[in-house]
Amino acid sequence: MEWNESGKIWFNGKFVDWKDANIHVLSHVIHYGSSVFEGIRCYNTKKGSAIFRLKEHVERLYNSAKIYRMEIPYSQEEFCEAIIDTIKTNKLKECYIRPIIFRGYKELGVYPLNCPIESVIAVWSWGKYLGEEAVENGVDVGVSTWRRMAPNTMPVMAKAGSNYMNSQLAKMESILNGYDEGILLDYSGMVSEGSGENIFVVKDEILHTPPLGLSLLPGITRETIIKLAKDMGLKVKEHSFPREMLYIADEIFLTGTAAEVTPVRSVDKIKIGAGRRGKITERLQKKFFSIIEGTDENRYGWLTFVD
């Protein structure tokens, strides 16, 4: 991760210097976690800089805000344009994009509706989330002792900052136990997702992935891989399955904007398949990367070019 501290941040409709993008210490978001956000990537393709699935990410941002009764004072089209302008202003060919909506400074107390809605967009250079070698060699993961939130406790379909306290616990535990990532189970003990990724299991050339009802975020990359897999003639099953299915899988991979498509080589120190990237994972990776690199035609309309 490379901060561009000489760059600009879009803050409530205006560009401000990086170090001047500040909020008050008594802002509601600091005390109660009242924020929703997105992670988006812009790639330097062969046809120019392009944002991957911009409209879908912004739509999910607005859905997250709606769940928490946040009225974003811009249309989705205006917000998409602001993201493009932020990339242009910072002169980045390739970057990670972080839009965030949060409740600002006015009063404290659990009731949030009197606090102003603040809107921010930042961009910076960020490589492979789980390491450059992970894309080919895979990562080691462990099943976390922490579980995802039960229904009617927190809305996990919202990409809210408060939800990621749960993810932080799983991530810290996994790193301290010698793993690259943690896998969380849902409230009933079924496989849910990683601390910041969705999960796919390959068994007998069929893709298995947990359904949205098992306390997981509706991932944009998850939906992308399901679409690509089906178009490639692969069978995809969305259903619940227990942790032991991870141990006997032929292949496992994680998906997410930051992680992209990352294979898993072991779970709880049990080798998965041959202990390296499997054939189906590699096929899906190649198709996914051909799209985001611009070598494949943009037939899905998933690329929004900056210029």
C-alpha positions, 0 to 999 in steps of 0.5 A: 500500500502506497499513500499518495500524501501529496494527492487530493481527496474528494470531501463533500464535493470538493478536493482537499489536500490529503493531510487536510481531509480531517474530521472532528474527534466527536464525530458520530462515526468514531464513537458508534461506527456509523459508516458504509464504504466500498472497495473498488479497483481501477486497472491500467488496461491495454486500452487505458485506465478502467474501473472494474464494475463501478456502477455495481459498487456504487449501487451497493454503497447506496444500498448500504446507506439506505439500510442505515437510513443515510441519505447521500446528497448526490445521485449515483451518477454524480458519485460515479463521476466524482470517483472518475474525477478523483482518479484524474486529479491524482493522476493515477493509472491504476489504483484502489478506490475507497468511497466512504459515507459516514455520520459526522459531527453535531451531537453524540448519542446512539440516535444518529439522524441529527448528525450530518452525512459526510462523503469522501473518496480517496484513491491510492496504489495498492498491490495484491492484498494477500501478496504477489505470490498468492495469486499462483502459489495460494495462501494458508487459512485457518477457520476462526473461532469468531463467527459471523453475526446472526440474522437480525443482529447486524445487517451483513448485506450492508458493507458497514464499518462496524461489521469489520470489527468482526473481521478484524478479530478473525484477521488478527487471530489468523495472522497471530496463529501463522495463517494468511487469512481466516475463514468465519463460520455463520451463526449455525456453524456453516462456512460463511466467508473470509475476513474480507473475501467470499469463498468458493470450494471446488469438488468434482469440478463443481463450484460450491459457495455459501448463499447470501443468507449465511451472513456474508457480504454480496460480493461484486467479485463473487457475482462476477466469478459465478457469471464467468463460471457459468458462461464457461460451462461450469456448474455452480451450487449456492448452498450451505456446507460445513467446515469439513467440506473445506478439508476434502475440497479439490480446490478452494479460492477466495474472491474480493476486490482487494483479493481478486481471485486468490487460491487456498493451499491449506486450511487448518494446516490440511493440504488442499488438493495438490497444495497449490493452485488448481486447474479450475481456479487457474482457468477462472483467474485467467478469464478474470484477469483477461477482463480486468487487463483489457485483453478480453473484449468488454462484452459484459460492460464491466469496465468504465474507462477513465478517459 
